[in-house]
Amino acid sequence: MSHAEHAPAAPQTPKVPTVRTHHGDAFTDDYEWLRDKDSPQVRAHLEAENAYAEAVTADQAQLREAIFNEIKARTVETDLSVPARKRGWWYFTRTAEGSQYAIHCRVAATDTGDLNADWTPPAIEAGVTIAGEQVLLDGNKEAEGKPFFSLGGMAVTEDGNLLAYAQDNAGDERFTLRIKDLGTGELLPDSIENVFYGLAFSPDGTRVFYTVVDDSWRPHQIKAHTLGTDPATDTVVFQEDDPGMWLGFDLAADRTELLISIGNSEYSETLTLDLLDPHAVPVMLVSREHRILHSADPITLDGQRAYVITHDRDALNNMVSLLRTDQLALPFAQQRWETVLEHRNTVKVEGTAATATHLVVSVRKETTERVVVLPLEGLGTAAQQPAVEPAFYEELYTCSLANAELEAPMIRLSYTSDFTPARVYDYTLADGTLLLRKQTQVNDYDPAKYRATREWATAADGTKIPLTILRRADITNETPHPVLVYGYGSYEMSMDPGFGIPRLSLLDRGVVFVIAHVRGGGELGRSWYLEGKKLAKKNTFTDFVDATKHLLDTGWADPKRIVAMGGSAGGLLMGAVANLAPQLYAGIIAQVPFVDALTSILDPDLPLSALEWEEWGNPIEDADVYEYMKSYSPYENVAALPYPKIAAVTSLNDTRVLYVEPAKWVAKLREQTTGTAPIVMKIEMDGGHGGASGRYEGWKTRAWDYAFALDTLGLNPAGA
């Protein structure tokens, strides 16, 4: 274990009391002053926190380096993606050993009239440039001299001559939009600051569409920029003024229509914009007034435009319906929505995509994501053909749609499991043939040495909670082991099976890695989410505790060697668990943790706060929500308890969970704890919500977290 007693004293955090009053309740906050990001005193305090964290974890440095080197050694660093065809080009990315970022490339496609041949990707070798290969964007060159680099979107014109891309150099997810002439390699003078994710060109390539955020970091405008004009004159295509609604857009498969989506976690609205008419205005497809959560995909059926709607209209887990354009002029109650896929209690429909001949549907069944396919012919009628699901041999896996081009005779699928490195398949629509295009290579790895199994814990209210147990094949629960329990449990996000090289460094050292699929996620359908949000949010926290107790009761876990880990909303889970059951855990790792949730959501001017009301409730207007949130929000509930060893990991420029939340939390934990275990905060001074940019920096971040966990579990060779 770390020799914390030899570390310098933790930073002293001055108290500057401020009082927050809502619904007659006054809460004194001693550490709100840490919110002033530009204050020299705050900056000095954060630097002191980093110095303390470095001192406390100094004897983990060798372990961190070992884990980093293991990740690096197992990774095939010079690699490339499987080329994907769009119009007349094959697009792919390359990575090179020693380089942090991907290089985006393309090569011209050929058309012979043989569809299968024309849509078979060219044979490209890692590290070998081929004739005619063109570099669109080299992330390594773009990142030179900049503290951070991330792309927020890329789009190419229909003729393939222009590239639009959005770049973030701070980590705050505010991007600069630039346009590159792919013929000359030169940048056009057009440059637009502070855009958000998502880009699309008009079919004629004269306009580029983008999204803008408001002061609270909520995307509220879709704009159209005409190339060669002053960005100050850009047209606002659509503006959403409701602070609780998120705005975005998608491009139709035939690229002639923009689908404008407005929504929250409970209902949404869709409008369409005809991109072939430069004077067109958005037209309503499904209004928010009907309170239907939905998504839409335009298709051409029998020569006519129609829309495939995935929706929860009298269908908790969603169903798929067909809405023909001749129905749009009718009042909503009179419209005919033809059933494509009925609602099922055991299957959650996640969304659809379409080619010219087939509909592709993403579904969640038996906790895992799958894909089903059915022909467009006869869709929504008695002549509709049955849906077909590509078959795979593993019990726990993730199969998702990677690409579906309108003209293609095949779709591209991504496949992975906890111990199967990512695979890329092409699924031939005509006969259901699966063609393996790529199996990601991993050095020094034998999947037979590991096991992934599913167990079910029982919550206090009798609910069965799925657990994924990952470990070396030689490890059983006949004797207890060091355990890391990971959880998230918010926003209907599912913790799906997926391979990760860094996790092997834990498993190889004898750690059992457990994913607790707690309520608030989406693993078991919509009801699983609803039972872990708003006034049922505490189920998320108690599920995690009950999952931990299951690991103890079934012999997996050594009671003195359990570490809990979660990030963002999973960091809220970590903070709540620390207050609920600190005695169960030797350590807790909270990554970019949402631990001051009530303070944040009470301020609608903070980034994303108003959007969060549909997830947590609105404590500003509803006294019951305020009282409920205050009863679990980690910061408000820090008490005189024997807290375990805790690491809060955050980034200064994170716009999703502000650094001030873990900074305040850590200060209050140190003030209140009755234990002696160290409580540290590591803050990335040039990073965002995902930490520092670049793959090597990402590996270093993961190595830091895992070394902290291993040290806490007594598996640091440098420890006592």
N, C-alpha and C positions, 0 to 999 in steps of 0.2 A: 504494500500500500504506500501511497505518497507520504513523505515526511512533512506533513503540513505544519508540524510544530516548528520546523526550521525556516518556514517561509516568513517573510515580513508580515506585519499586521495588515489586516484588510483596510482598504481606504475608508476613512471616516466621512460619512455623508452628512453634511449639515442639514438640520431641520429648519425649514421655512414654512410654517403652517399656512395653508390656505383652506378655506371652508367651501365645500360644494353642497348646495342645498337643493333638494328636489323632493316634491311631495311631502314636505314637512320634515324630511330627514336631513340632518346636517352631518356631513362626513368631513373630518379633518384630514387633509392630505399633506404630510410633511415633506414630500419629495417631488411635488409637481414642478418645482423650479428646474428640474433636470430637463424639462421639455424645450428650454431655450437653446436650440442647436448651435446658434451662433455665439453664445456666451463663452468668453475665454475660460470662465470658471467651470462651465459644463465640459468644455473640451479637455481641460486639465483633469477633471474628474474621470472622464472616459479613458484618457491615457493612463491614469493611475490604476484603473480597473484592469486594463490590459497588462500592465506591469505586474500587478498582483496575480492575475491568472497565469502569467508566464512563470512567475516564481513558484506558485503552488504546484504547477504541473511540470516543473523543470526535469524531474526524474522520469517523465514520460517521453522526453525528446527522442531517445533512442528507439523506443517502441513506435512512436509516430513515424520515424524514418523507416523502420522496418516494414510497417504496414504500407506506407507510400511506395516503397520499393517493390513490395509484393503485388500491389495493384498495377504498377508500371510493368513489372515483368510478365504478368499474366495477360496484359493488354497487347493485342497486335496493333501497334501504334501507326504503322503505315497501312492504311486500309481505304476502302471506298464503298460507297453505297451501290445498290443495284440501280442501274439507269432506269429512269421513268420517262416514258414518252409523253410529250405534250406538243401538239401540232407537229411541226416538222423537225423536232429536235429531241434528243435523248439527254436528260438532265441528271446529274449525279454529283456527289461530293467526294472529295478526297481528304484524308488526313495523313500527315507525315510525321515520322518520328522526330521528336524535339519541337514540334509546333503545337501551339495551344489551340488553334482554331481550325475550322474546316475551310476547305477551298471549294467553291461552288463552280462547277464546270458543265460543259455541254458538248455534244458532237452531233452533227447532222444525221437525220434519219433518212432512210430510203423507202420508196414506195414501189413495190413490184406487182401489186394487185393480189398477192397472197397475204391475207390478213394475219394469219398466224406467224408467218415469217417476218412480216413488217413490224409486228408487235413483240418479236423476240428480242430482248435487249442485247446489245453488242457485247462481245467478250472484251472486258477491260481488265488490265492487271494493276494491282496495287503498286504504286510507285513508278509506273511506266506510262509516259505520255503517248497517246496514239495520234495518228495523222488526223488533222482537222480539229483536234481538241481545242476548245476555247475556254479561257478562264473568265467567268462572269464577275466573281468577287472573291478575293483572297482575304479571309478574315484576319490572317496574321499581318498582312500589310495595312489593313484598315485599323488594326489595334496598335500599331507602332506609335510609341510616345504618348499613349493614352492610358489613364489609370484603370479603365474598364471598357469592355466591348461586348455588345449584344445586338443581335438583329431582331427587329420587331415585325418583319414582313418583307417579302420579295414578290415582285410581279413582273412579267414580261409581256410586251405587246403581242397582239395576234400575229403580226408579221415577224416577230422575233428580233426586232431591231433595237428596242429600248428596254432597259431594266430599271425598275423603281425599287428602291430599298430604304428601309428605315433603320437608323443606327443610334444606339444609346451608349454614351461614353461616361456616364456617371453612376448608373445602377438604379436610377430613380424611375425607370420605365417611361421616360419622356424622350421621344425619338426625333431625330432629324431626318426628313425625307429628301432623298436625292435621286436624280435621274441620270442614268449612264447610257451613252450611245455605244452599243455593242459593236458597231462597225469600226469606230475610231478609237474606242476605249476612253473617250473624253467625257467628262461630266458636263451636263447642260447647266446653264446658269440657274435653273430652277432649284431652289432650296427652301424647305419649309420646316420651321422649328416647332417643337412641342406637339408632335403628332403621337397617336396611340397605335396599338396593334391593328393590323389589317390593311391591305392595299389591293386595289384592282384597277386595271385600265379599262376604258371604254373600248368597244370592238375596233374602232378606227384609230386607236392609239393617241388621240388628241387630248384626252382628259384622263386624269388619275384621281381615284376616289380614296379618301382617307378619313380617319376618325380623330376627333379632338376631345380632350378632357376638360372639365371645368375646374374651378379652384379646389374642389374636394376630390379631384382625381377620378371623377365619374365621366365615362365617355358620354357626351351629350350632343355632339354634332357630327354629322357626316357631311364632308365638304367635297366639292369637285374642283380640281385645279386644271385649268387649260394651259397646256405647255406654252411657254414663252410669255406668259402674262405675270403681272405682279401678284404674289400670293395674297396680298392684302385685299385683292378683289375676288378671291375665290368664292364660289357660290355655296351657300348653305343648302344642301339638298334636303336635310331633315334635321330638326332640333327637338330634343326631348327635355322638357323642363321639370318633370317630376323627379325630385331628388332620390326617390326610391326605385328608379327604373334604370336599367343598364341598356346601352345602345350598341348595336353592331351590325355588320352586314356580311352576306355571303354572295358569291357569284354563282349563277345557275350553271348547270353542267354544259349547256351550249353557249355560255358566256354572253348571252344577249339580254340578261335580266339580272338586276341587283335585288336581292332579298334583304329588306331592312327589318331587323329584329329588335324589339324593345321588350324588356321583361325583367322579372325577378324570379325567385325560387318557387313562386306560387301561381303566377299567370303571365301571359305574354301577349304580344301583338306583332303581326307581320304585315308589311306593305311591300309592294313590288314596284320597281322602276324599270321602264323599258329603255335599255341602253342604246337601242337603234335610233331613238328619237332624241336628239339633243335638247329638245324643248319639253320633254315629258316630265310629269310630276309624279310623285309616289301615289300609288293607288292602294286602298285598303284591301287586304286579303282576309285576315281574321282580326277582329277588334279586341282590345283588352277588356271592353265592357262585358264580354261574355265570360271572363274569368277562366279561360282555358289555357293551360300550359301546353305549348305545342311548338313544333317546328315544321317547315314546309320545304318540299323539293319540287320544282317544276319539271314536268316531263311532257313529251309529245306522244299522244295516244290516239290512234286512228286519224292521224293527220291534224289533231286538234291539241291545243294547250290544255293541260290539266295540272293539278297539284296533289302530290302525295303528302298527307298531313299525319304526323305522329302527334297524338294528343291524349289528354286525360279527361276528355268529355265523357262522363259516366264510366270512366275506366281508370282506376287508381294506378295501375301499372302500365298505362298507356295502351292504345291500340292504333292501328294504321287505317286511314280512310282515304278515299279518292274524291276529290272535289273538282268537278269539271268547270271550265270557265263560264259555261252558260248558267251556272248556279250563282255566280257572284253578284248578279244584279238583283237577286231575290232577297227578301228579308231573311235574316239568319234562321229564324224558326222554320222557314219554308225550304231552306236549302237541303239538297239531298247529298248526304255524305255516305258514299258507298263503301262498305266494309272490305278491306283488303286482309287485315289480320285482326282477329277478334281479341278482346281482352282475356288474359289468363292470369289467375292468381299466382301461378308459379313462374311466370316469365315476365320480365320487365323489358319493354321495347325502348331502346335508347335513341334510335334515329334511323334515317334512311339515306341512301344515295342511289343514283340511277345512271345507267348507261343507255344507249339507244334501244337496247333490247331487253334489259333486265333491271329489276329492282333489288337492291342490296339492303338488308335490314340488320342493324346491330341489336342484339338482344342479350339479356343477362339471365342465365338459367343455372340453377344449382350453385349460386354465388359467382359464377365466372362469366366473362364476356365471350360471346360467340357471334358468328355471322350466319345468316340464312339468305338464300337467293331464290327469286322466283321470276319467271318471264313476265314482261309487260303485256304480252298478248292475253287478252281476256281479263285483264286486271280489274278487279271490282265487280266482276260478273260471275254467273254460274260456270262460265268456261275457264275461270282462273285455275291455273295449274298449282299443284302443291309446292310449298316452300321446301328447299333442300338445304341441309346443313353439311358443309365439308366436315369430314370425320377425322378425328385425331385420337391417338391411343392413350394419352395421359388423362388422369382423372381431374387434376387441377392444372389449368392452363389459361392463357389469354390469347384469343384470336380476334384481331381487329382489322378493320378495313384500312389499308394504307393509301390506296388510290383507285379511283374508278373514272376512267376517261370515257367520254360520250361515245367515241367511235371504236373503242377497243373491244376485241372479242374475248377479253379476259379482264379480271380484276386482280389487284395486288393485295395480298394479305400479310399482316405481320403476326408472327406466332412466337410465343415464349412461355416458359414456365419457370418455377423457382430454380430449377437446375438444368434447364435447357436454354442455352444462349440463343439470342434472337435469330429467328429464321425469317426468310422472305419467300413467299410462295406466289406463283401466279395460278389463279383458278380459272380454267377455261370454261366459259359460260355454256357453250354448246353441249358439252358432254361431262362436265364436272371433274375433269382431270386436274389434279394438283401437281404443279411443277415446282420443285424446290430450286429457287434461284440463288439462294445464299444461306449458308450456315455460318454464323459468326464464329470465328476461330478464337479459342482461348488457350493460351499457353499453360502448360503444367496443370491441366485440369482433367479429372476423370469423374463424370457425373455419377458413376456407380458408387462412389465413395460417400454419397450424401443421400438423405431421405427427406421428403416433404409429405406430411400426413395431416389430416383434418381431425380435430377433436371438437367437442362441444361442451362448453362450460355452462353452468346453470346460474342465472341471476337470482337475486333475492325474490323477485316476483315470479320466478319459474321460467322466464324466457331463456331459450337456448342460444348461447353466443358462440358463433363459429371461431375457432382458433386454427391458425396454420402453424404447425410445429416443424421447424427446419433444424437439421442437425447432421452430424456425421453419421454414416450408416452403422458404425459400431457402437453408437450411443443409444441406450434405452433408458426407460424410467425405472429400472430395477434399482438404480442408485441415483441420488440427487446430483444435479449439475449446476454450474453457473448459468444464469438465464438472463437474456435481454428481452424485454417485452416492449413491443412497438405498437402504437395506436394513433388513430386520427379521429374519425367519428364525427364529421361535420360536412355540410353542403352536399350531401348525398354522394360524396366521393367514395369510391370503392378502392380498397387496397388489394389490387389484383395480383395474381401470380406473375412474377417477372424476375429474370435472372439479373444478378448483380455481382460483379467481380469483388468489390470491397467487402461484401458480407462474408466471403470465403475466409478472410483473415480472422474473423471471429470464430467461425465454425471449426476451422482447423485447430484452434486453440482450445477446443472442447466446449465452447459456448453453445447453448441451445437458443436459437433465435425464434421468438414467437410473435406472430402478428395477431393481435386481438381485434377482430372485426366487430367493433362495438356499435351500438345503435347511434344513429346520426349519420352513418355512412349509407351506401346504397347497395351493399352486397346481397341483401335479401328483399329487394324491391322497395317500392315507394313507402310502404308502411314502416320499414326499418329506419328510413330517414325521418319520417314524421314522429316516430317514437323517441327521437333523440334531438329534437329542436324545440325552440321556444320554451313553453312551460313544461316540457318533458326533457329538457336538456340534461338534467342530472342523471338520467339513465346512462348517458355516455360515460360519465365518471364512475358510477357504481358498477357498470358492466366491466370496466377495466380492472377495478379492484377485485370483482368476483372472478374474472379471468385469471388474475394473479393467484388468488386462493385456490383455484382449480389446479394450477401448476404445482402448488404445494401439496394439495391433497392427493394428486395422482403420482407423486414421486418424481416429477421432472425437475423441480427446482430445489436447490439448497436454500433454506430460509434465510441464510446470512449472505447470500450472493445473488441478489436479483437487482437488475438495473432497469429502469423505465426510460423510454425515449419517445419523443414526438415533436413535431414541428408545426409552426403557425397555429392553426386551430388545434392541432395536436399538442402544441405547447400550452394552450389553455387547459387541455386535458392533463398535461403534466403538472401544471400549477394546482389544479383542483385535486388531483390525486395526492400531491404532497401535503395538502391540508387534511384530506380525508383519512389517509392511511400511511403516514410517514414511516411507521414501524415496519412496513412490508418491504421497503426498498433500501438497499445499501447506497444507491445513487440514483439521480434523475438527471437526464440530459434534455433540456428544453431548447429547441432550435427555433430561432426567430419567434419567440412565444407570445401569443395573444393573451397576456396575463393581467392586463389592466382593462379588461373588456368593457366594463360598465362606464368608466371614465371616457373611453373612446367613443362609445355609442351614444353617450349623452351629449356629445358635441358634433352636430351635423356638419360643421365646417371642416372637420378632420377628414382626411382621405378615406373614402368609402363608407363612412359611418352610416349615412342615411340608407345606403344599399343594404346594410346589415340588418335592418329592422325586420326584413322578411325571414331572416335566419334565427334571430334571437328574440324578436319582439321589439316594441318601441318603448323604452323606459322613460322617454320624455313625456309622453302622453298617457301612459298606462301605469298607474301606481302598482298594480299587481306584478307587472313585468319588472318594474324597478326593484321591488322587494325580492322577487325571485332571483333576478340577476345578482343583486347584492349578496344574496345568501350563498352564491357559489363562485363569484368572480374571485380569482386567486388573490389579487392584491388586497382586497378588502377583508379577506378571511385569513390572512397570515396571523398566526397566534403563537402563544408560548408553547411550542411543541418541539420535540427532538428531531428537527429536520435532518435528513440524510445529506450526504455529499451531493451538491447540486452544481451543474454548469448551465448557464444561460448563454447561448451563442446567438449573436445578432449582427446587424450591419447598419452603419450610420445612415445610408441613403435609402434604406428600405421604405417604400411608400405604402406597403400593405400592412405591415405591423411596425409601427414606429419604434426606434431604438429605446425611446423613453420608457416603454412598458417594462422590458426586462431590467432596465437600469433602476427604476423605482422598486420593482419587485425584489431584486437582489438586496437593495439597501434595507428594505423592510424585513426580509428574511433574516439578515444578519442582526438586526435590532432585536428580533423577537425569539430567535431560536434558543432552545434550552440545551441543544447539543453542541458538540465541538467540531463536527465535520466542516470542512471548508466549503464556502459558497462563492463561486467565481462567475464573472462575466467576461466573455471574450467578444470583442466587437471588431468587425471588419470595417476599417475606416474608409475604404473605397469600394464597398460592395452594395448590393441590393438585396431583395428578398431571397434570392438563391445564393447569396454569399459573393465571393470574389468570382470574376469571370475567368474563362480559360479552363481547359480540362485538367491541367496539372494543378492549378490552384484548387479546383474542385476536389481532386484526389487528396490534397493536403488537408482540406477542411474535413473530409470524411475520416482521414487518418487521425486527426485531432480528436474528433468525437469518439472514434472507436478505441483509441488509446486511453481516453478518459474512462470509458466503460470497462476496458480490460483491467486497468489499474484498480478501479473500484471493486472489481470481481476477484482481485487477488492474483491476476495473471500478468502482472508486469514484472519481468525478470529483474528489473532494476529496483523494484520495491522491496520492502522488508518482508 
